[in-house]
């Protein structure tokens, strides 16, 4: 399955939050799934970790998830930003969720997230547990 991994899935693992084991179990399945991360997620994770002075964690994330695990980074060209606006207005999403949704649409990816806001969209989302079952 081709999966767009939302920012919150990665942060669960990095920050050792409540659903970290579920997220980690999904990310361990790189032999079964093609993982994608939006450029927005990559930059958001960097921004958060740099603010916390966690440069080492960002470097580890880059190496473990992006460079060595083969996760591809997907982005939207400027011409596609209108779809972000339309998605935000249609489904009452904030910018980051609308961007994730637009990336999933453009590349025909299944969105994996803990964020229930995506449930309002036609595309929807799956949790890590749903993908693993």
PyMOL commands that set and color helices and strands:
alter all, ss='L'
color gray80, all
select helices_A, chain A and resi 7-14+20-27+39-51+55-67+78-91+95-107+116-120+128-132
alter helices_A, ss='H'
color red, helices_A
select strands_A, chain A and resi 2-5+34-38+72-74+110-112
alter strands_A, ss='S'
color yellow, strands_A
deselect
rebuild
show_as cartoon
